[in-house]
């Protein structure tokens, strides 16, 4: 009985650990903790200030036969003003694939002031075979970045996006054959990502 009790406690602890992952992610997105860019629902609330910062974009792909890059590797952004950057993703495989982009900023202390209001990284994106898609990211850097002693000296912020295979897609792949066929048929449709549009060559 004691052994069963310990086993139950262990299972409960593992379950709690898995449940804590999305909670931790939500916390980071809301506060900018650990270099995670904040996720906002609205644009800047005040007027921009006379201070700019260079935002650099870093992209890489892990475990997917994709090409992923920003259209511009950097841009000057005025603090408190909305900005937009465009990214291209190309699936070089013979089948539709679904990926999920993670994101963070460097220096980590800038995460508290870097806010994204629209981004392809907010959900999975499915790219059809041999197709390139173009996606925007809308963001701003809060003016308080210039007055915080932990960030005021920085002239640059790097926004990084590593793209991974989607966990949801992996789970779907393990479903029954009829369900898998349905998922494949659905995935061949153009993705419904934010502003995602087909383009020409990469």
C-alpha positions in Angstrom: 0.0 0.0 0.0 2.8 2.4 0.9 4.5 1.6 -2.5 1.2 2.4 -4.3 0.9 5.6 -2.4 4.4 6.7 -3.4 3.6 5.7 -7.0 0.5 7.8 -7.0 2.4 10.8 -5.6 5.0 10.4 -8.4 2.4 10.3 -11.1 0.7 13.4 -9.7 4.1 15.2 -9.6 4.8 14.4 -13.2 1.3 15.5 -14.2 1.8 18.8 -12.3 5.1 19.3 -14.1 3.5 19.0 -17.5 0.6 21.2 -16.5 3.1 23.8 -15.4 4.7 24.2 -18.8 1.9 26.2 -20.5 1.4 28.2 -17.3 5.1 29.1 -17.3 4.9 30.0 -21.0 1.9 32.3 -20.4 3.6 33.9 -17.5 6.7 34.7 -19.6 4.6 36.1 -22.4 2.8 38.4 -20.0 5.8 39.6 -18.1 8.7 39.3 -20.5 10.5 37.1 -18.1 13.5 35.0 -19.2 13.9 37.0 -22.4 10.4 36.1 -23.7 8.9 38.9 -25.8 5.6 39.9 -24.4 2.3 39.2 -26.2 -0.1 42.1 -26.4 -3.6 42.6 -27.8 -3.3 46.3 -28.5 -0.7 48.7 -29.9 1.2 51.3 -27.9 -1.0 53.4 -25.5 1.1 56.5 -25.5 3.1 58.7 -27.9 6.5 57.6 -29.2 9.6 59.2 -27.8 12.7 60.6 -29.5 14.8 57.4 -29.1 15.3 54.5 -31.4 16.8 51.1 -31.1 18.0 48.6 -33.8 16.0 45.4 -33.8 17.8 42.5 -35.4 16.1 39.3 -36.6 17.6 35.8 -36.2 15.9 32.7 -37.7 16.8 29.0 -37.7 14.9 25.8 -38.3 15.3 22.5 -36.4 14.0 19.2 -37.6 12.1 20.6 -40.6 13.1 20.8 -44.3 12.2 24.4 -44.4 13.9 27.7 -45.4 13.0 30.5 -43.0 14.4 34.0 -43.1 13.5 37.7 -42.5 13.1 39.9 -45.6 15.3 42.4 -43.7 17.8 41.3 -41.1 17.3 44.5 -39.0 15.4 47.7 -38.8 15.4 50.9 -36.8 12.5 51.1 -34.4 11.3 54.2 -32.6 10.4 53.5 -29.0 6.7 53.6 -28.5 5.9 53.3 -32.2 4.4 50.2 -33.9 6.7 48.4 -36.4 6.3 45.6 -38.9 8.7 43.0 -40.1 8.1 40.3 -42.8 9.3 36.7 -42.8 9.3 34.0 -45.5 9.0 30.3 -44.9 9.4 27.7 -47.7 8.6 24.0 -47.4 11.1 22.1 -49.6 9.6 18.7 -49.0 7.0 16.7 -51.0 4.4 16.9 -48.3 2.6 19.6 -46.2 4.4 20.1 -42.9 3.3 21.9 -39.7 5.7 23.8 -37.5 5.7 26.1 -34.4 8.1 29.0 -33.9 9.4 29.8 -30.4 10.7 33.2 -29.7 12.9 35.2 -27.3 14.8 38.4 -27.2 18.4 39.3 -26.3 19.3 41.0 -24.0 16.8 39.1 -21.7 16.0 42.3 -19.8 14.5 43.8 -23.0 11.7 41.1 -22.9 9.8 43.2 -20.4 9.4 46.0 -23.0 9.3 44.2 -26.3 5.6 43.6 -27.2 4.3 41.6 -30.2 0.6 42.2 -31.1 0.5 40.0 -34.2 2.8 37.1 -35.1 2.8 33.8 -37.0 4.5 32.3 -33.8 1.2 32.6 -31.8 0.0 29.3 -33.4 1.1 26.4 -35.6 1.6 27.1 -39.3 1.1 24.4 -42.0 3.1 25.0 -45.2 2.1 23.0 -48.3 4.7 21.1 -50.2 7.1 23.1 -52.3 5.4 26.3 -51.2 6.6 29.6 -49.8 4.5 31.7 -47.5 5.1 35.3 -46.3 4.1 36.4 -42.8 4.2 39.7 -40.9 5.1 40.4 -37.3 3.8 43.6 -35.7 5.5 44.7 -32.6 6.7 47.7 -30.6 9.3 48.5 -27.9 7.9 50.4 -24.9 9.4 53.8 -24.1 10.3 52.7 -20.6 13.1 50.7 -22.3 15.0 54.0 -22.4 14.6 54.8 -18.7 15.2 51.4 -17.1 18.8 51.2 -15.9 18.9 47.5 -16.9 18.1 48.3 -20.6 18.8 52.0 -21.2 22.4 51.5 -22.3 21.5 48.9 -25.0 21.3 50.1 -28.6 20.2 46.8 -30.1 17.7 44.0 -29.5 17.8 40.7 -31.2 14.5 38.8 -31.8 15.2 35.1 -32.4 12.8 32.6 -33.9 13.7 28.8 -33.9 11.2 26.8 -35.8 10.4 23.2 -34.6 8.0 20.5 -35.8 4.6 21.0 -34.2 3.8 18.7 -31.3 0.2 18.8 -32.3 1.2 17.5 -35.8 3.2 14.7 -34.2 0.2 13.7 -32.1 -2.0 13.7 -35.2 0.5 11.4 -37.0 0.0 8.8 -34.3 -3.8 8.8 -34.8 -5.8 6.1 -36.7 -5.4 5.8 -40.4 -8.7 7.4 -41.4 -7.9 10.4 -39.1 -4.4 10.7 -40.5 -5.8 10.8 -44.0 -8.2 13.5 -43.1 -5.5 15.5 -41.4 -3.3 15.2 -44.6 -6.2 16.3 -46.8 -6.9 19.3 -44.7 -3.2 20.3 -44.4 -3.0 20.6 -48.2 -5.1 23.7 -48.0 -3.3 27.1 -47.7 -2.4 27.9 -44.1 -4.5 30.3 -42.1 -1.7 32.0 -40.4 -1.7 35.8 -39.8 -1.5 37.4 -43.2 0.2 34.3 -44.7 0.3 34.6 -48.5 2.0 32.5 -51.2 5.0 34.0 -52.8 7.3 33.2 -55.7 10.8 31.8 -55.2 12.7 32.3 -51.9 
